[in-house]
Amino acid sequence: MSSAHGWGRDVFALALAIQMLLWGAAQPLAGAVADRYGAAPVLSVGAVLYALGLASMAYAATPGMLHLTAGAVIGFGLAGSSFTIVIGAFGKLMPPQWRSLAFGAGTAAGSFGQFLFSPLAVGLIGGVGWQDTLVIFAAVVLLIMPLSLALASPWQAGAPVAASNREQQSVAQALSEALGHKSYVLLMLGFFTCGFQIFFIAVHLPAYLVDRGLPSEVGGWTLASIGLFNIVGAIAAGWLAEFMPKRYILSLIYFGRAAAILVYILLPPSTIATLVFGAVMGLLWLSTVPPTSGLVAVMFGTRWLAMLFGFAFFSHQVGGFLGVWLGGLLFERTGSYDAVWWLSILLGLLSAAINLPIVERPVARLAPATT
């Protein structure tokens, strides 16, 4: 798109940054609606907006239209159709002993989509062009609507506890409790780094690789590799969360990311090194989601899980906004992504430390029910 319209990388980066920010800003509201009325209608409305944004993006001829379609419309669509709503539904569907693994499996399913659609996008762009590829993807996104019906009639394990929570706590009370809880705030701060790192890499890595003299196809296959290996990473994180403290898992993930980025940017450019980097980052990619959502469920229960995880996800998306936007802005000003790579390393180390003091137990309101 940038080549076809003569745009700098900052134009497309700003559109994606707006998308990240609005996705995060709308996520708590979408989560609250899903917690109250069910996931299926929220997923369906989100899918329609997502498809509309993709199809309109194909014909965005000005930066303003790109920011409206790829930025605002898709951003709001993702808030209603993304994995955060599914994770909230799984929290209510599954008994406590299965939740973390279910969160990992749900995250892994999204990662399989990344593995499938990244190389498919490269192939379709080469075959039918980028405009028709966006329209095709818009049609595919509408499949979310019938698939969401799987969550329309949930089986409520532990229904008496869920009903009790529903009667005891309003939206305002849930928000006040969570935002006044130190461990929840620390969790949100750590999740900021997750968004910064993964969205900077997802958006800017393909261009970074071309700048270093590698074929453009390597970017698509690297993103696919990230999606493939995150299937393993997400399920493993969900499984491990049943046996070890979730805060330790998060700390290890953030430290591992910082180390992987440091090694990669110091190595000379090569296809093999890039694919290995993609595999390592894939193991650590969205493996933060099962322990993060699991901690929210442990601390506050599942009544308002989609909304409270949505607020944590907003912090994630603010990080994503800055990662995407700063990547494009600093590249246009310096001709290099080096500053953002080093910032990613620093944030990873800080988040590894921030997650360690989290207190991994239910709030006092839920303590009697979890003896």
N, C-alpha and C positions, 0 to 999 in steps of 0.2 A: 504493500500500500504506500509506504514511504517513497519507494522508487517511482511508482506510477504517478504520484501527485507532487513529487519534488519536495517532500517534507523532510525536515531534520528529524533525528531520532527523538528529540525532546517532545515533538508533537504527539507521536504515537505513545511515548512513555507517559505523557501527561494524561492522555485518554485512559490508559490502563491504571494509572494512579488514582484518577477519579473513580474508576470502577471499583478498585480495592476499597477506597474510603467509604463510598456510598453503600457498598455491599456490607461493610462492617457496621456502618451507622444504622442501617435498616435491620440488621440481624437480630438485635434484641426484641424489636417490635414483632418481627416475623416469628421469633421463638415464642413470645408471649401469646400470640394468636394461636400458634400450633399447640401450646400447652393447654389452652382453654378449649379450643374447638377441634383439635386433631391435626395430624400432619398432612393428610391427603389433600384437603382443599388448599392449604398453603403451598404445597409442592406444585399443584396444578396451576395456580395463579402465577407462581414464580416461573414455571416452564413457559407459559405464554409470553411473559415479559422477556425472558431470556431469548426465545426464538425471534420475537419481534426485534430485539436489539441486534441480533446477529444478521437478520435479513436486511435491516435498515443500514447497518454498518457497511454492507457490500456496496451501497450507493452513496456513501458519505463523501462528498467531493471537496469539502472544506474542513479545516481543523475544528471549527465550531460544531459541525455536524458529527464529526468523529467523536468529539468529546461528549456530545449528547447521546449518541447511539452506543458506541463501545464503552463510554464512560457511565452515563447516568442510567440508561435503560437496562443495559446488561447488569450493571451493579445492583439495581433493585431486583432484577430477575434472579440473580444468584442468591440474594438474601432469602428468597422464598424457595429456591429449588436445590440448594447445595446440601452437603453432607451434615451441616450443623442441625438442620431440621430432622434428618434421619437419625442422627445420634440421639437427639432428644426423645424421639419415638422409641428407639431401642431401649433407652433407660427405663421406660414404662413397660415395654413388652417383656423384658427379660428379668428373671429373678436375680438377686444380687450376685450370686456366685458365677453367673454367666455374663455380667454386664461388660467387664473390661474386655473380655474376648470378643463379645459382640461389637463393641466400639471399634476394636481392631479390625474385625472382619468388614464392617461397614466402611471404614477408612480405606481398607485394601481394595474394596470394590471400585471406589473412586480412582484409586491408583491404577487399576487395570484399565480404566477408561483412558487415563493419560498415556499408558503404554500403547493402547490400541490407536488412539486418535492422533497422536503426534506424528508418527510416520505416515498414517493415512492422509493427514493434512498435506504433508510434503508431496505425496503421490498425486493427490487430487489437484493441488496447485499446479503441478507440472502437466497434468492431463487436461483439466478444464479451466484453469485460471483461478485466481484467488477470490474473485467475486462469486462465481458459481459454487466454489467450495464453502463459502460462508452461508449461502442459501441452503445447500445440502445439509450442513450442520444444523441450521435452524430447524429444518424438518425433523432431523434425528432427535433434537432436544425435546420435541413434542411427545416422544415416547415416554417421557417422565410421567405424563398425565395418567395413562392406563396403569403403568407400573406402580404409581403411588397408591393405588387401591389396595395393595398388599398391606398397607398400614391403616386402612379404614376401619377395621374391626379388631382392635388390639386385644390380645389376651393379657389381662392384668394379673400378673403374679404379685402376690402380696397386696391385694386390693384393699383390705382394711386399713393398712398403713397409708396407702396412697389417698384413700378417702379422708383419713384423719388429717393428713397434711393439707388437703384441699380446703377443709373446713377451718383450719387454724390460721392459715396465712394468706394474706392478699398479695397482689403484685407489689404494692408499695412497701409492705412489710418485708417481703423477700428481698427486694432491692436494698432496703436500708440495712438489713442484716448482712447481706453479702458485701456491700461496699464498705461497711464498718469492720469487716473481718480482715485482719492483717494478712493471713495466709492467702486469702482470695486476691488481695491487692498484689502480693508478691507473684502469684500465679499469672495474673494479668500482665505484669511487667515482663516476666519471662517470655510469655507468649508473643509480646511485641517483637522480640528478636526473631522468633520463628517466622513471622510474616515478613520481616525485613529481608531475611536471608533467602527464603524460598522464592519470593516474588521477584527479587532482584535477579536471581539466577534464572528463573523460568522465562523472564522477559528479555533479559540482556545477554544471556549466555550465547545464543546463536550468533548474534552480531559480534560478540567478543571473539568467538572462534574464527569467524571470517576475517576479522582484523588481524588475527595471529596466523593467517595463511592456511587455514583448514577449509575443506569443502563445506558448503552450506548444509549438505545432507548430514554431516556429523552432528550438527545441533539438534536436528530432529531425532536422530537415533539416540543421542545422549539424553534428551528429555524422555524418550521412550524407555531408556534404561532406568532412569530415575523412577518412572512409574512402575516398571516391572519389579525392581528390587524393593520398592516401598510396600508392595504387597507382602513381602516377607517381613519387612521391618515393622509394619503396622500390626500384623497378626502377632509377631513376636513380642512387641511392646504390650499388646493387650494380654497375652498369655503371662508375661513376666509380672505384670501389674497384679496378678493374683497371688504372687509368691514373695515379692519384695516391695519395699516402700516406693510409691509412685514418684515421690520427689527425687529419689536417687536416680530413677530411670531418666527423668527429665534432665537432671544435671549432667548425666553421662552423655545424653544425646547432644546437648548444646556444646559441651566440651569436644565431643567427637566431630561435630560440624566445623568448629573453629580450627581444629587440627587438620581436617581434610582440606579445607580451603587454603590454609597456609602452605601445605605441601604442594597442592596443585599449582598455585600461582608462582611458586618458586621453580617448578619444573619447566623445561623447554616444551613448547607446544607440540603435541602429537595426538593422533587419533586414539591410540591405545591408552595413553594417560588420561585423555578426556573421558573415554568410556569407563575406565576404572573409577575415575572421580564421580561420574554419574551413578555407578553402582553403589559406591560408598555413601554418597549423598542420598541415594534412594532408600537405603536402609534406615537413614536418619531423617527422612523428609517429613512425612506426616505421621511418623511414629510418635510425635508429641501429642497427637489428638487423644488416643486411648487413655494415657495417664492423666492428661489435663482434664478431660471430661469426667474421668473416673474420680478425680479429686473433688470436682464440683459436686458429683453425686454423693460422695462420702461425706462431705462437709454439710451439704444443705438438703439432701434427699432428691427425689426425682420429680416432685410436683411442678417446680418451675425450672427444670433442668435445661430445656431448650433456650429459655430466656437468659438464664445466668451464664450458661456456656456461650450464649450469643454476645453478652457483654465482654466476656474474656476474648471472644473472637473479634470484637470491635478493636480491642487493643492490638490483636494480631494484624488486622487490616490497616490500622494506622501505621504499623511497622511496614506492611506491604506497600502502602502509599508512598512512604518515604524512600523505601528501597527502589521502587520503580522510578519515581520522579527524580531522585538524586542521581540515579544511574544515568538517565538521559541528560539531565542538566549538567552534571559534572563532565560527562563525555563531550558535550558540545563546547564546554569552556576550556577543557584541558586536553581533549583528544585521547583520553585514557580512562579506564575504569578502575585504576589502581586504588584511588582513595576509597572507593566504596567497598572493594575487596577487603582492605585493611579495617575499615569500620565494621564490616561483617564479622571479622575475627574478634575484634574487641568486644562487640556486643555478645558474641557467643560465650566468651569467657566470663563476662559479667552475669549472664543469665545462668551459667553453670553454678555460680555462687549464690545467686538470688533464690534459686529453688530449694537450697538446702535447709533454710530455717522454716519451711512450711510445716505447719502442724497438721498431721494427717489423721484427723478424727472428726466425728460429727460435732456440730454446734450443740450447745447445751439443750436447745429445744428438742433435738432428736436423740440425745444421749440415752434416755430411759428406754427408747424403742430399739436400741442397738446393743443391748447387753448380751 
